[in-house]
């Protein structure tokens, strides 16, 4: 019989709920509601234009996992990632040396690791 991992207290300050990992569902919902819209985070027309141009020149995923593969073995890139994690409003938001083309699944995985630690 597989062992079950012990539940832990939600990491949100003051929340007593137990969770398998990360914030509990009510805290996740509250955090999503409090998060500014993509437009307010800088993902506006200027960003969409710049990232589309970048993807034209970088059509394959550039994540650490894919960069070891030949280009045609990599996932197709559909998103542009800010390497520093600060987005378009960061000090290097529109600096292409701070960008990497990524597939949606690899970008989601990187974001989850950076945001929730898994």
HELIX and SHEET records of a PDB file:
HELIX    1   1 UNK A   25  UNK A   34  1                                  10    
HELIX    2   2 UNK A   45  UNK A   57  1                                  13    
HELIX    3   3 UNK A   64  UNK A   67  1                                   4    
HELIX    4   4 UNK A   71  UNK A   73  5                                   3    
HELIX    5   5 UNK A   96  UNK A   98  5                                   3    
HELIX    6   6 UNK A  104  UNK A  116  1                                  13    
SHEET    1   A 2 UNK A   8  UNK A   9  0                                        
SHEET    2   A 2 UNK A  18  UNK A  19 -1                                        
SHEET    1   B 2 UNK A  79  UNK A  82  0                                        
SHEET    2   B 2 UNK A  99  UNK A 102 -1                                        
END                                                                             
